[in-house]
């Protein structure tokens, strides 16, 4: 059978014993305005100067609404995964954490028992969330039928775009029409003439701002381990369930070739493989182009945040995968003393317009001003409170920014409907059977990935070495197990239809 977990039973027993051992009666007495329960919330992003004054403001509201107050603990992007690992391993008592397919890994931590099972809590205290969420979010995020984190209601698909420093592009006499849209590898190649001009005219700039933690997303591939840095993929095509090693696929490795060409020409920073992220480069405006993930009207968000115009063009049409529905989620800790109150807060954050916008934009009159009932403009103090909105829940009830059309969220819904779902949406690989091989493969991947993905390593030399070392580490066994589990999942899914 595919992934024979008794996970729900185990977690419910574990959580019950934790509640008893932590003084459940004392915790149960909390949850009123006079005795609010403190929700400890770990979230991702650069710690903000004004986080505590916003926290105090929202606590005035949540204390009366649900008998809870917040203790918000922000961890910077580059350190989030490592620090959350320490929190989880230590068994520290907290209530909410940001989890995803790309950091503080949702599937791994759910399977390990770090997160509280949410099906029953969602039914009892999260009806607003269920009404708001696209059903594909819940389908893709459930593991063996159980949900372990609440996906953010946002763009449901993944779409890779190339972002352009627009003022620089105009200064160099280039145009957005110079680039090829929706053309896969040809979209990437079309950047080359522009990047050459950046290099020639602005030597202090990085023409193509890639960095060491980047991985690729292709418009026709779904990756079994939700990360293209680990072997195992399926081409997105109805009825196709053939697993293959993407590092042996010419379409996938062609990106290594182009990035290496860019690197040799000086378009990519010499130390790109050692750079954790490119945020400081983007903030400084000293870049020509980069690769990013898109959501409708993302250019307005990029531009508003950076204070200069950023425009983008797509490489692929959007796709829906486990990776995309798990791109931003909030999990309740298995060690939470009051998961019921925590779920009430998550429901509030995803349905209450005042609370949601306060968390994202800060305090009206300090961080922003309203220009219409649902539109805002940033004030100078916004720089003290720049939150990653995608990490905070339901985007569809947030205010509009300058340049956003009145029907922005309706167009979001339309864009979501245009995305192609992977035929493997909802399949979750259980790595425990090949844990030894996967550990060895992870070591190999770490050794080669940064150099290949950033273009520093010559793919003609290093891809064969990567494949050879992956095979020594147990690649064939991993691929066979991925195929076996996928076949069983397909058979089970068809029998339930």
C-alpha positions in Angstrom: 0.0 0.0 0.0 1.1 3.6 -0.6 2.5 5.2 2.6 0.9 3.1 5.3 1.0 5.8 8.1 -0.9 5.5 11.3 0.1 9.1 11.5 -3.2 10.7 12.6 -3.7 8.2 15.4 -0.1 8.6 16.6 -0.3 12.4 16.5 -3.7 12.6 18.3 -2.4 10.3 21.1 0.9 12.3 21.3 -0.9 15.6 21.4 -3.3 14.4 24.0 -0.5 13.3 26.3 1.3 16.6 25.7 -1.8 18.5 26.7 -2.2 16.6 29.9 1.5 16.8 30.8 1.6 20.5 30.2 -1.3 21.3 32.5 -4.3 21.1 30.2 -6.7 22.4 32.9 -4.6 25.6 33.3 -4.5 26.1 29.5 -8.2 25.5 29.2 -8.9 28.3 31.7 -7.3 30.7 29.2 -9.1 32.0 26.1 -11.0 35.0 27.4 -10.4 38.8 27.1 -9.4 38.8 30.8 -7.2 35.8 30.5 -6.0 35.6 26.9 -4.0 32.7 25.6 -0.6 33.7 24.2 0.0 32.4 20.7 3.7 32.0 19.9 4.1 32.5 16.2 7.3 31.8 14.2 7.2 33.4 10.8 9.7 34.1 8.0 11.1 37.4 6.9 13.6 40.1 7.8 12.7 41.1 11.4 10.9 44.4 11.2 11.6 47.5 13.4 7.9 48.1 14.0 6.8 44.5 14.6 6.1 45.1 18.3 3.9 48.1 17.9 1.9 46.3 15.2 1.7 43.3 17.5 0.4 45.4 20.3 -2.2 46.9 18.0 -3.5 43.5 16.8 -3.5 42.1 20.3 -6.0 44.8 21.3 -8.3 43.3 18.7 -7.7 39.5 19.0 -7.9 39.7 22.8 -11.6 40.7 22.6 -12.4 38.7 19.5 -11.0 35.3 20.4 -9.4 35.6 23.8 -5.8 35.4 22.4 -2.8 37.6 22.0 0.3 37.1 19.8 4.0 36.8 20.4 5.4 37.2 16.9 8.9 35.9 16.3 10.4 36.7 12.9 13.4 34.8 11.6 15.4 36.1 8.6 15.1 34.3 5.3 18.5 32.7 5.2 18.3 31.4 8.7 14.7 30.3 8.9 15.1 26.6 8.0 18.1 26.1 10.3 16.5 27.8 13.3 13.2 26.1 12.9 15.0 22.8 12.8 16.4 23.6 16.2 13.0 24.6 17.5 11.4 21.4 16.3 14.1 19.1 17.5 14.2 20.7 20.9 10.5 20.2 21.5 10.1 23.8 22.3 6.5 24.9 23.0 5.2 27.2 20.4 1.9 27.5 18.5 2.3 28.5 14.8 5.1 28.3 12.3 5.5 29.2 8.7 6.1 26.0 6.7 6.3 25.3 3.0 7.7 23.2 0.2 10.9 25.3 0.2 11.8 25.9 3.8 10.9 24.3 7.2 9.7 21.6 4.9 6.0 20.8 5.3 5.9 17.2 4.2 9.0 16.1 6.1 7.9 17.7 9.4 4.3 16.5 9.1 5.5 13.0 8.6 7.8 13.3 11.6 5.0 14.3 13.8 5.9 17.9 14.4 2.6 19.4 13.3 -0.9 19.0 14.7 -3.5 17.1 12.5 -6.1 19.7 11.5 -9.0 18.0 9.8 -11.3 18.0 12.9 -10.1 21.5 14.1 -10.7 22.9 10.6 -14.3 21.5 10.6 -15.0 22.9 14.0 -13.2 26.2 14.0 -12.1 26.9 10.5 -15.2 27.0 8.3 -14.2 30.4 7.1 -11.0 29.0 5.8 -12.7 26.1 4.0 -15.1 28.5 2.4 -12.3 30.8 1.2 -9.8 28.3 -0.1 -9.6 26.8 -3.6 -10.3 23.1 -3.1 -7.0 22.3 -4.9 -5.1 23.7 -2.0 -6.6 21.2 0.4 -6.3 18.3 -2.1 -2.6 18.9 -2.7 -1.7 19.6 1.0 -3.4 16.5 2.6 -1.0 13.7 3.5 -2.9 10.4 3.6 -6.1 12.3 3.9 -5.0 14.5 6.8 -4.2 18.2 6.6 -1.3 19.4 8.7 -1.1 23.1 7.8 -3.3 25.8 6.4 -2.3 27.0 2.9 -2.4 30.7 2.1 -5.2 31.6 -0.2 -3.2 33.2 -3.0 -2.0 32.2 -6.5 -2.4 28.5 -6.7 -0.1 27.9 -9.6 3.6 28.3 -10.2 4.8 30.5 -13.0 8.4 31.4 -13.6 9.1 34.9 -14.8 12.2 36.9 -15.5 12.2 40.2 -13.7 13.7 43.3 -15.2 15.2 46.4 -13.6 13.0 48.6 -15.7 14.7 52.0 -15.3 18.0 50.4 -16.1 16.5 48.7 -19.1 15.1 52.0 -20.5 18.4 53.8 -19.9 20.2 51.2 -22.0 17.7 51.6 -24.8 16.1 48.2 -24.5 12.4 47.2 -24.5 10.3 44.5 -22.9 9.4 43.5 -26.4 13.0 42.3 -26.9 12.3 39.3 -24.7 10.5 36.1 -25.7 7.5 35.2 -23.5 6.2 31.7 -22.7 9.1 30.1 -24.6 10.9 28.0 -22.0 14.6 28.0 -22.5 14.3 30.5 -25.3 12.9 33.0 -22.8 16.0 32.7 -20.7 18.3 33.0 -23.8 16.4 36.1 -24.9 17.9 38.0 -21.9 21.4 37.7 -23.3 21.6 40.9 -25.4 20.3 43.0 -22.5 22.6 41.4 -20.0 25.6 42.1 -22.3 24.6 45.8 -22.3 24.3 45.9 -18.5 27.8 44.4 -18.3 29.3 46.9 -20.8 27.6 50.0 -19.4 27.2 49.4 -15.7 30.2 47.5 -14.4 29.1 47.9 -10.8 25.9 46.0 -11.5 25.2 42.3 -11.6 23.6 41.6 -15.0 21.8 38.4 -13.9 21.2 38.1 -10.2 21.1 34.4 -9.5 22.1 32.9 -6.1 23.1 29.7 -4.4 19.8 28.6 -3.0 17.9 28.8 -6.3 16.4 25.7 -8.1 14.6 25.5 -11.4 10.9 25.1 -12.0 9.8 24.0 -15.5 6.4 24.5 -17.0 6.0 20.8 -17.8 7.7 18.9 -14.9 6.5 18.0 -11.5 9.3 16.9 -9.0 8.6 14.0 -6.7 10.5 15.5 -3.8 9.1 19.0 -4.5 12.5 20.3 -5.3 14.3 20.0 -8.6 17.6 19.6 -6.8 16.7 16.0 -5.9 16.3 13.3 -8.6 12.8 12.2 -9.6 10.3 13.9 -11.9 7.2 13.3 -14.0 6.3 15.2 -17.2 3.0 17.0 -16.7 0.7 15.2 -19.1 -2.7 13.6 -18.4 -2.3 9.8 -17.8 1.5 10.0 -17.6 3.1 8.6 -14.4 6.6 7.7 -15.6 9.3 8.8 -13.2 12.6 9.8 -14.6 15.8 11.5 -13.5 15.7 15.1 -14.6 19.5 15.3 -14.5 19.5 13.0 -17.5 16.9 15.0 -19.3 18.3 17.4 -22.0 15.4 19.9 -21.5 16.2 20.2 -17.9 20.0 20.3 -18.2 19.8 22.9 -21.0 19.3 25.4 -18.2 22.7 24.5 -16.8 24.2 25.1 -20.2 22.7 28.6 -20.6 23.6 29.6 -17.0 27.1 28.4 -17.5 27.4 30.4 -20.7 26.1 33.5 -18.8 28.6 32.8 -16.0 31.5 32.6 -18.4 30.4 35.9 -20.0 30.3 37.6 -16.7 26.6 38.1 -16.5 26.4 36.1 -13.2 28.4 37.1 -10.1 31.6 35.1 -9.6 30.5 34.2 -6.0 26.8 33.5 -6.9 27.0 30.0 -5.6 27.9 31.3 -2.1 25.1 34.0 -2.0 22.2 33.0 0.1 19.6 35.2 -1.6 19.6 38.2 -3.9 17.4 40.5 -1.8 20.1 43.0 -0.9 21.1 43.3 -4.6 17.5 44.0 -5.6 17.0 46.5 -2.8 20.1 48.4 -3.9 18.9 48.4 -7.6 22.3 47.1 -8.8 21.0 44.3 -11.1 19.7 43.8 -14.6 17.5 40.7 -14.4 16.6 37.8 -12.2 14.3 34.8 -12.1 11.3 34.8 -9.7 7.9 33.2 -9.2 4.9 35.2 -10.3 1.4 36.0 -9.1 -1.0 38.4 -10.9 0.2 42.0 -10.6 3.3 41.0 -8.8 5.2 43.8 -10.7 3.2 46.3 -8.7 4.2 44.7 -5.4 7.9 44.4 -6.5 7.9 48.1 -7.6 6.1 49.4 -4.5 8.5 47.5 -2.2 11.7 48.6 -3.9 10.7 52.2 -4.8 11.5 51.8 -8.5 9.8 50.1 -11.4 10.2 46.3 -11.9 8.6 44.5 -14.8 8.6 40.8 -15.7 7.7 38.4 -18.5 6.7 34.7 -18.2 8.7 31.7 -19.3 5.9 29.2 -18.9 2.2 29.0 -18.4 1.2 28.4 -14.7 1.1 24.9 -13.4 -0.4 23.4 -10.1 1.7 21.0 -8.2 2.1 20.0 -4.5 5.0 22.4 -4.5 2.8 25.3 -5.5 -0.1 24.6 -3.1 2.5 24.1 -0.3 4.4 27.3 -1.2 3.1 29.2 1.9 1.4 27.5 4.9 0.9 27.9 8.6 1.1 24.8 10.8 0.0 24.4 14.4 2.7 22.8 16.6 2.0 19.3 18.0 3.2 20.9 21.3 0.6 23.7 21.3 -1.4 23.8 24.5 -4.5 25.2 22.9 -4.7 24.2 19.2 -8.4 25.1 19.3 -7.7 28.8 20.1 -4.9 28.8 17.6 -7.2 27.5 14.8 -9.7 30.3 15.8 -6.9 32.8 15.2 -6.0 31.3 11.8 -9.6 31.4 10.8 -9.7 35.1 11.9 -6.5 35.9 10.0 -7.9 34.4 6.9 -11.4 35.9 7.0 -11.2 39.2 9.0 -10.2 42.1 6.8 -9.1 44.3 9.6 -6.8 41.7 11.2 -5.4 40.5 7.9 -4.5 44.0 6.6 -3.1 45.1 9.9 -0.7 42.2 9.9 0.5 42.9 6.3 0.5 46.7 6.0 0.8 47.9 9.6 -1.1 50.7 11.2 -3.2 53.2 9.2 -1.8 56.7 9.5 1.7 55.4 10.4 2.7 52.9 7.8 0.1 53.7 5.1 -2.9 55.9 4.3 -6.1 55.0 2.6 -6.9 56.5 -0.8 -10.2 54.7 -1.2 -12.2 52.2 0.9 -10.0 49.3 -0.4 -6.9 51.1 -1.6 -3.8 52.3 0.1 -0.5 54.2 -0.4 2.6 53.6 1.7 3.9 56.3 4.0 7.5 56.8 4.9 7.4 54.6 8.0 6.4 51.7 5.7 10.2 51.0 5.5 10.0 50.0 9.2 7.3 47.4 8.5 7.7 45.5 5.2 6.1 42.1 5.7 6.1 39.3 3.1 2.4 39.3 2.5 2.3 35.8 0.9 3.3 34.3 4.3 0.4 35.8 6.3 -2.7 33.9 4.9 -5.6 34.9 2.6 -4.4 37.5 0.1 -7.8 38.0 -1.4 -9.0 40.2 1.5 -6.0 42.5 1.4 -6.0 46.2 0.3 -5.0 47.2 -3.2 -1.8 49.1 -4.0 -1.3 52.0 -6.4 -1.6 50.5 -9.9 -3.7 47.6 -8.9 -7.0 47.4 -10.8 -10.3 47.3 -8.8 -10.9 43.7 -10.0 -7.4 42.5 -9.0 -8.7 39.5 -6.9 -11.2 38.5 -9.6 -8.3 38.4 -12.0 -6.4 36.3 -9.5 -9.2 33.8 -9.6 -9.2 33.8 -13.4 -5.4 33.3 -13.4 -5.7 30.4 -10.9 -8.3 28.7 -13.2 -5.9 29.0 -16.1 -3.2 27.0 -14.4 -2.7 23.4 -15.4 -2.9 20.9 -12.5 -0.3 18.1 -12.4 -1.8 14.6 -12.7 0.2 13.8 -9.5 -1.4 16.5 -7.4 -1.9 15.0 -4.0 0.8 12.3 -4.2 3.2 12.5 -1.3 6.3 10.4 -1.4 7.3 8.5 1.8 11.1 8.7 2.0 11.5 6.5 5.0 11.9 3.3 3.0 15.0 4.8 1.2 16.2 7.0 4.0 19.8 5.8 3.8 19.9 6.3 0.1 18.2 9.7 0.3 20.7 10.9 2.9 23.6 9.9 0.6 21.8 11.5 -2.4 21.3 14.7 -0.4 25.0 14.9 0.3 25.7 14.5 -3.4 23.1 17.1 -4.4 24.6 19.6 -1.9 28.0 19.0 -3.4 27.0 19.7 -7.0 23.7 21.8 -7.0 24.9 25.3 -6.2 27.6 25.2 -8.9 25.3 23.8 -11.6 22.2 25.9 -10.8 24.2 29.2 -10.7 26.3 28.3 -13.8 29.6 28.2 -12.0 30.2 24.6 -12.9 30.6 23.4 -16.4 27.7 21.0 -17.0 29.5 19.0 -19.6 32.0 18.1 -17.0 29.9 18.0 -13.8 26.6 16.6 -14.8 28.1 13.2 -15.7 30.0 13.3 -12.4 26.7 14.2 -10.6 24.9 11.2 -12.2 27.8 8.8 -11.5 27.8 9.9 -7.8 24.0 9.8 -7.5 24.1 6.2 -8.8 26.7 5.2 -6.2 24.5 6.8 -3.6 21.5 4.8 -4.5 19.8 6.7 -7.3 18.3 3.6 -9.0 16.8 2.4 -5.8 15.3 5.9 -5.1 13.8 6.2 -8.6 12.3 2.6 -8.4 10.8 3.4 -5.0 9.3 6.7 -6.3 7.8 4.8 -9.2 6.4 2.0 -7.0 4.7 4.4 -4.6 3.4 6.6 -7.4 1.9 3.4 -9.1 0.2 2.4 -5.9 -1.1 5.9 -5.4 -2.5 6.0 -8.9 -4.2 2.6 -8.4 -5.7 3.7 -5.1 -6.9 7.0 -6.5 -8.6 5.3 -9.4 -10.3 2.8 -7.1 -11.7 5.6 -5.0 -13.2 7.5 -8.0 
